[in-house]
């Protein structure tokens, strides 16, 4: 980023943000003046993302999202570097298996839930106690349209995202009125994570969408920026579907 805006005074922690949707979210928040801590598993990718976003306003903490020591370190580093953590965006996720859940290895199912759901709860608990309980803020959980309907071949992922949507409701109820908690449910977004869903057939995949294209990370970044802004101050416990209109085709034969 060549020109940075004035600081907003707000600070965000975005998990799984070295690339893809998480990077798009961090980019949108930095673009409005927030300082941001991003997390990711790979040291090199994280360092590159920090440099691209602006090392004077962004820090990175490498680690696995489900690791409680990593969760604690990320929140602690954010507080040490910036003195506050107003916003949490839980984006870190995994989908290591494709196929019917009838044959799903239960250890894989546990891994999916640990990363996609339990880690989000862990980060939400830590940001709550570190800053938000006394000072307020907002949490955005990146769910998926896979959590809203049956999802052939990615059933474990879809079940975990359904759990994340319910986690959003539970946190919104418990954290009110100090902290607003909402979720975003994207359809297919062009990222390395979702590549298997459109690679080699992007035009065909996009044709199913009324808006005639797949999503891009900035679509979700803009939505997260809205849900952590004053413009959404009366919104909590909601899941905002950002899907290019794909659900409009439901039930059409």
C-alpha positions as CSV (number, residue, x, y, z in Angstrom):
1,X,0.0,0.0,0.0
2,X,1.5,3.3,-1.1
3,X,-0.5,5.8,0.8
4,X,-1.9,5.2,4.3
5,X,-4.8,7.1,5.8
6,X,-4.8,8.8,9.2
7,X,-5.0,6.4,12.1
8,X,-8.5,5.6,13.2
9,X,-7.4,4.8,16.8
10,X,-8.9,1.3,16.5
11,X,-7.1,-2.0,16.5
12,X,-8.1,-5.3,15.0
13,X,-6.9,-8.9,15.3
14,X,-7.5,-10.9,12.1
15,X,-6.8,-14.7,12.2
16,X,-5.6,-16.6,9.1
17,X,-4.7,-13.4,7.3
18,X,-1.5,-14.0,5.4
19,X,-3.5,-14.5,2.3
20,X,-7.0,-15.0,0.9
21,X,-10.1,-13.7,2.7
22,X,-8.2,-12.9,5.9
23,X,-5.7,-10.8,3.9
24,X,-8.6,-9.0,2.2
25,X,-10.1,-8.2,5.6
26,X,-6.9,-6.9,7.0
27,X,-6.3,-4.8,3.9
28,X,-9.8,-3.2,4.2
29,X,-9.2,-2.4,7.9
30,X,-5.8,-0.9,7.3
31,X,-7.2,1.1,4.4
32,X,-9.6,2.9,6.8
33,X,-6.8,3.6,9.3
34,X,-7.0,0.7,11.7
35,X,-3.8,-0.9,13.1
36,X,-3.9,-4.7,12.7
37,X,-2.4,-7.9,14.0
38,X,-2.6,-10.7,11.6
39,X,-2.0,-14.4,12.2
40,X,-1.1,-17.3,10.0
41,X,0.8,-20.6,10.1
42,X,3.7,-19.7,7.8
43,X,6.4,-17.3,9.0
44,X,7.5,-16.3,5.5
45,X,4.0,-15.7,4.1
46,X,3.1,-13.7,7.2
47,X,6.1,-11.5,7.0
48,X,5.4,-10.8,3.3
49,X,1.8,-9.9,4.2
50,X,2.9,-7.5,6.9
51,X,5.3,-5.8,4.5
52,X,2.6,-5.4,1.8
53,X,0.0,-4.1,4.3
54,X,2.5,-1.7,6.0
55,X,4.9,-2.7,8.7
56,X,4.3,0.5,10.6
57,X,0.7,-0.4,11.2
58,X,0.6,-4.2,11.0
59,X,2.2,-6.9,13.0
60,X,2.2,-10.7,12.5
61,X,2.1,-13.5,14.9
62,X,2.7,-17.0,13.5
63,X,1.1,-20.1,14.8
64,X,-1.7,-22.6,14.5
65,X,-5.1,-21.2,15.3
66,X,-6.2,-24.1,17.5
67,X,-3.1,-23.8,19.7
68,X,-4.1,-22.1,22.9
69,X,-0.6,-20.8,23.5
70,X,-0.7,-19.1,20.0
71,X,-4.1,-17.6,20.8
72,X,-2.7,-16.1,24.0
73,X,0.5,-14.9,22.3
74,X,-1.5,-13.2,19.5
75,X,-3.7,-11.3,21.9
76,X,-0.8,-10.4,24.2
77,X,1.3,-9.1,21.2
78,X,-1.6,-7.0,20.0
79,X,-2.0,-5.4,23.4
80,X,1.7,-4.8,23.8
81,X,2.1,-3.3,20.3
82,X,-1.1,-1.3,20.1
83,X,-2.6,-1.1,23.6
84,X,-6.0,-2.3,22.7
85,X,-7.9,-4.8,20.6
86,X,-11.3,-3.4,19.5
87,X,-12.1,-5.9,16.7
88,X,-11.6,-9.6,16.3
89,X,-12.1,-11.3,12.9
90,X,-12.1,-15.1,13.2
91,X,-11.1,-16.2,9.7
92,X,-8.7,-19.1,10.3
93,X,-10.1,-22.3,8.9
94,X,-9.4,-25.6,7.4
95,X,-11.0,-28.1,5.1
96,X,-8.6,-31.0,4.7
97,X,-11.0,-33.6,3.2
98,X,-13.5,-33.9,0.4
99,X,-16.1,-36.7,0.4
100,X,-19.2,-38.0,2.1
101,X,-19.4,-37.8,5.9
102,X,-20.5,-41.4,6.0
103,X,-16.8,-42.3,5.5
104,X,-15.3,-39.4,7.3
105,X,-12.3,-40.1,9.6
106,X,-13.5,-38.8,13.0
107,X,-10.0,-37.6,13.8
108,X,-10.3,-35.4,10.7
109,X,-13.7,-34.2,11.9
110,X,-12.1,-33.2,15.3
111,X,-9.3,-31.3,13.5
112,X,-11.9,-29.4,11.5
113,X,-13.9,-28.4,14.6
114,X,-10.8,-27.5,16.6
115,X,-9.6,-25.1,13.9
116,X,-12.9,-23.7,12.6
117,X,-14.9,-23.5,15.8
118,X,-13.0,-24.0,19.0
119,X,-10.2,-21.7,18.0
120,X,-12.8,-19.0,17.2
121,X,-14.2,-19.4,20.7
122,X,-10.7,-19.3,22.2
123,X,-9.8,-16.0,20.4
124,X,-13.2,-14.5,21.4
125,X,-12.6,-15.4,25.0
126,X,-9.2,-13.9,25.1
127,X,-10.0,-10.6,23.3
128,X,-13.0,-10.3,25.7
129,X,-10.9,-10.5,28.8
130,X,-8.0,-8.5,27.4
131,X,-10.0,-5.5,26.2
132,X,-13.5,-5.8,25.0
133,X,-15.3,-6.7,28.3
134,X,-14.4,-3.2,29.7
135,X,-14.1,-1.2,26.5
136,X,-16.5,-2.7,23.9
137,X,-15.8,-3.6,20.3
138,X,-17.0,-6.1,17.7
139,X,-16.3,-9.6,16.6
140,X,-16.8,-10.9,13.0
141,X,-16.8,-14.7,12.4
142,X,-16.1,-15.8,8.8
143,X,-18.6,-18.6,8.3
144,X,-19.8,-19.9,4.9
145,X,-22.9,-20.6,2.9
146,X,-21.9,-24.3,3.4
147,X,-23.1,-23.8,7.0
148,X,-26.6,-22.9,5.8
149,X,-27.5,-25.9,3.6
150,X,-26.3,-29.3,2.7
151,X,-22.8,-29.2,1.2
152,X,-21.9,-32.3,-0.9
153,X,-18.3,-33.4,-0.5
154,X,-17.5,-30.7,2.1
155,X,-19.9,-31.8,4.8
156,X,-17.5,-31.6,7.7
157,X,-16.6,-28.1,6.7
158,X,-20.2,-27.1,6.4
159,X,-21.1,-28.6,9.8
160,X,-18.3,-26.7,11.4
161,X,-19.5,-23.4,9.8
162,X,-23.1,-24.1,11.0
163,X,-21.6,-24.4,14.5
164,X,-19.7,-21.1,13.9
165,X,-23.0,-19.4,13.0
166,X,-24.6,-20.6,16.2
167,X,-21.4,-19.6,18.1
168,X,-22.0,-16.1,16.7
169,X,-25.5,-16.0,18.2
170,X,-24.4,-17.3,21.6
171,X,-21.5,-14.8,21.8
172,X,-23.8,-12.0,20.6
173,X,-26.2,-12.8,23.4
174,X,-23.6,-13.1,26.1
175,X,-21.3,-10.2,25.1
176,X,-24.1,-7.6,24.6
177,X,-24.3,-4.7,25.1
178,X,-20.6,-4.1,25.1
179,X,-19.6,-6.2,22.1
180,X,-21.4,-6.8,18.8
181,X,-20.9,-10.2,17.3
182,X,-21.9,-11.0,13.7
183,X,-20.9,-13.5,11.0
184,X,-20.3,-13.4,7.3
185,X,-21.3,-16.4,5.1
186,X,-19.5,-16.2,1.8
187,X,-20.1,-18.4,-1.2
188,X,-17.1,-19.4,-3.3
189,X,-14.3,-16.7,-3.1
190,X,-11.3,-16.9,-5.4
191,X,-8.6,-18.0,-3.0
192,X,-6.1,-20.8,-2.8
193,X,-8.2,-22.3,0.0
194,X,-11.2,-22.6,-2.3
195,X,-9.3,-23.4,-5.5
196,X,-10.5,-26.9,-5.8
197,X,-14.1,-25.7,-6.2
198,X,-13.4,-23.7,-9.3
199,X,-10.0,-24.5,-10.7
200,X,-10.1,-25.2,-14.5
201,X,-13.8,-24.4,-14.6
202,X,-14.1,-20.8,-13.3
203,X,-16.4,-19.6,-16.1
204,X,-18.7,-22.5,-15.6
205,X,-18.8,-22.0,-11.8
206,X,-19.4,-18.3,-12.1
207,X,-22.3,-18.9,-14.6
208,X,-24.3,-20.3,-11.7
209,X,-24.2,-16.9,-9.9
210,X,-26.8,-14.2,-10.7
211,X,-24.0,-11.6,-10.5
212,X,-22.0,-13.7,-13.0
213,X,-18.8,-13.9,-11.0
214,X,-17.1,-15.6,-8.1
215,X,-16.3,-13.6,-5.0
216,X,-12.9,-12.0,-4.4
217,X,-11.3,-11.3,-1.0
218,X,-12.1,-7.6,-1.1
219,X,-15.9,-8.5,-1.2
220,X,-15.5,-10.0,2.2
221,X,-13.1,-7.4,3.4
222,X,-15.6,-4.6,2.7
223,X,-18.3,-6.5,4.5
224,X,-16.1,-7.0,7.6
225,X,-15.2,-3.3,7.6
226,X,-18.9,-2.5,7.6
227,X,-19.7,-4.9,10.5
228,X,-16.9,-3.4,12.6
229,X,-17.9,0.2,11.8
230,X,-20.3,2.7,13.5
231,X,-22.7,2.2,10.5
232,X,-23.5,-1.3,11.9
233,X,-23.9,-0.2,15.6
234,X,-27.4,-1.7,15.8
235,X,-26.6,-5.0,14.3
236,X,-25.6,-8.1,16.3
237,X,-26.2,-11.8,16.2
238,X,-26.7,-11.8,12.5
239,X,-25.2,-13.8,9.6
240,X,-24.8,-11.7,6.5
241,X,-24.8,-13.9,3.4
242,X,-22.3,-12.6,0.8
243,X,-22.9,-14.9,-2.1
244,X,-23.2,-13.1,-5.4
245,X,-26.9,-14.1,-5.4
246,X,-26.3,-17.9,-5.6
247,X,-29.0,-18.6,-3.0
248,X,-31.5,-17.0,-5.4
249,X,-31.3,-20.1,-7.5
250,X,-32.4,-22.4,-4.7
251,X,-35.5,-24.3,-5.7
252,X,-35.4,-23.3,-9.3
253,X,-35.6,-26.4,-11.4
